[in-house]
């Protein structure tokens, strides 16, 4: 009886927080769904009409949608490959006993705490600027022409910036996984005369497989909504070369002043993100069960 009363009291105490969290999630989604069924332009806010699914048809039939979808996939896959592979290598280096290990780890993790807008500005103005950037100075030092990164290599530039932001996160997770590797296993491999590559592929890699899966899951969810880096550096261009789904929704809302179309785009983006998340969650579940 006392246990039942305690359970009921706990539910009553938790109810306000649960209700607030539920409302905080559902109300914006419900409003977005509502606006996605309206013809609502900020240029003519008094002329609002119900159009059912026309906004979805318009958004999905827009030629820029498939370009944005392809750019999103290229961005996500490229950053995942760079951050996961680079994270494993950096974690292996940080796992070694070196002088100033704590300072090195702090410097490696540092970029993850820099706001995306700030990091994009740093890369755009201090590193990739074709006139006064560090890369241009290095190119001139070797007698090479400076590269206008955001004109000639726009998507590659965005991928480099986003990878730099997420590499520390992957490195930190991989390092945590590496440090949980059994010392007896390492000693046994050393006694058996295992070389570096076989030791990595047959002992280290299977051990950190779960950490790799978790990194892929978390990064993918966030990478699907990359926006600030594109807005600050390329503005989605040249043309639509770096326009992803998130930036396409932004253009529809604040550049075309089409609230209805942008809301439909937002719902499409949410659906795509959930499909990817469910797919990855199943992969994570299978990995963890094994």
Secondary structure, 3 states (H helix, E strand, C coil): CHHHHHHHHHHHHHHHHHHHHHHHHHHHHHHHHHHCCEEEECCEEEEEEECCCHHHHHHHHCHHHHHHHHHHHHHHHHHHHHHHHHHHHHHHHHCCCCCCHHHHHHHHHHHHHCCHHHHHHHHHHHHCCCCCCHHHHHHHHCCCCCCCHHHHCHHHHHHHHHHHHHHHHHHHHHHHHHHCCCHHHHHHHHHCCCCHHHHHHHHHHHHCHHHHHHHHHHHHHHHCCCCHHHHHHCCCCCCCCCCCHHHHHHHHHHHCCEHHHHHHHHHHHHHHHHHHHHHHHHHHHHHHHC
